[in-house]
Amino acid sequence: MISTWLPCDDLLMFPKFTPRELEIMSWTAQGKNRAEISIILSISEATVKTHLGRACRKLNAVNKTQAIALAISHGVIMPTHAVGACYGIAS
C-alpha cells in the first residue's frame, strides 16, 4: 500500500477520508483499474467504484484522474514504488 499522511497545512482544508478510500486512491495512483483493485482487496468492483466516487466528491473532482492528482499534490496520498520505478528513481 502506498498511502501516506504527510504533515501539510493544506490537509486541514481537506475532508477526512476513510482508510478504504485512501487505499483505493493509492492503488488507482499506481495505475490499477477497478477490476484489479477488487481482486487485490477482495471486494466487488461496485464497492471500489463507490469508494472512489466518494473520494472524488470529497475532493470536488470531476473524475478519478483529477481526484488522484489533487490527492497527490496536496499530500493526501503519496505514490512511491510504482511511480518511481517508471521514472528510474530508486525507491
Secondary structure as UniProt FT lines:
FT   HELIX           9..13
FT   HELIX           19..29
FT   TURN            30..31
FT   HELIX           34..41
FT   HELIX           45..58
FT   TURN            59..60
FT   HELIX           64..73
FT   TURN            74..75
FT   HELIX           81..86
FT   TURN            87..88
//
